[in-house]
Amino acid sequence: MLVVGLMSGTSLDGVDAVLVEFCGSGVADVSWSVRAFCTVPYTPEQRAEIHGAILRGGPAELCALHARL
């Protein structure tokens, strides 16, 4: 099974993405390996917008920002 994980940390540097392959048929024999990884950095404008939205904390602004990113 291939799984994509996405994360944007508190450092406001960008979005990290990883593609992980899981193999096995149960908890006792599961193995995994990282197939690919990348970071997509935020632009300075995106970073400023995210930081401002965090400081203001308005749910409408955060939801709109989420959709744009």
C-alpha positions as CSV (number, residue, x, y, z in Angstrom):
1,M,0.0,0.0,0.0
2,L,1.3,3.5,-0.9
3,V,0.5,6.4,1.4
4,V,1.2,10.1,1.0
5,G,1.8,12.2,4.1
6,L,1.7,16.0,4.1
7,M,2.8,18.3,6.9
8,S,3.4,22.0,7.4
9,G,5.3,22.6,10.5
10,T,5.4,25.6,12.8
11,S,8.6,27.0,11.2
12,L,6.6,28.3,8.3
13,D,9.2,27.1,5.8
14,G,6.9,25.0,3.5
15,V,5.0,21.8,3.0
16,D,6.7,18.5,3.4
17,A,5.5,15.5,1.4
18,V,6.5,11.8,1.8
19,L,5.5,8.7,-0.2
20,V,5.7,5.6,2.0
21,E,5.2,2.0,1.0
22,F,3.7,-0.3,3.6
23,C,4.0,-4.1,3.1
24,G,2.7,-7.1,5.1
25,S,-0.5,-8.7,6.0
26,G,-0.8,-7.9,9.8
27,V,0.7,-6.0,12.6
28,A,3.4,-8.6,13.3
29,D,4.9,-8.5,9.8
30,V,4.4,-4.9,8.6
31,S,7.4,-3.2,7.0
32,W,7.7,0.2,5.4
33,S,10.0,2.2,3.3
34,V,10.2,5.8,2.1
35,R,9.8,5.9,-1.6
36,A,10.1,9.7,-2.1
37,F,10.3,12.9,-0.1
38,C,10.2,16.6,-1.0
39,T,9.7,20.0,0.5
40,V,7.8,22.8,-1.3
41,P,8.9,26.1,0.3
42,Y,6.5,28.9,0.9
43,T,7.1,32.2,-0.9
44,P,7.8,35.2,1.4
45,E,4.3,36.4,0.6
46,Q,2.7,33.1,1.6
47,R,4.8,33.0,4.8
48,A,3.6,36.5,5.8
49,E,0.0,35.6,5.1
50,I,0.2,32.4,7.1
51,H,1.9,34.2,10.0
52,G,-0.8,36.9,10.0
53,A,-3.6,34.4,9.9
54,I,-2.1,32.5,12.9
55,L,-1.8,35.7,14.9
56,R,-5.3,36.9,14.2
57,G,-6.7,33.4,14.5
58,G,-10.0,33.9,12.7
59,P,-11.6,30.7,11.5
60,A,-12.9,32.2,8.3
61,E,-9.5,33.5,7.3
62,L,-7.7,30.3,8.3
63,C,-10.2,28.2,6.2
64,A,-9.8,30.5,3.2
65,L,-6.0,30.3,3.5
66,H,-6.2,26.5,3.8
67,A,-8.1,26.3,0.5
68,R,-5.6,28.6,-1.3
69,L,-2.6,26.7,-0.1
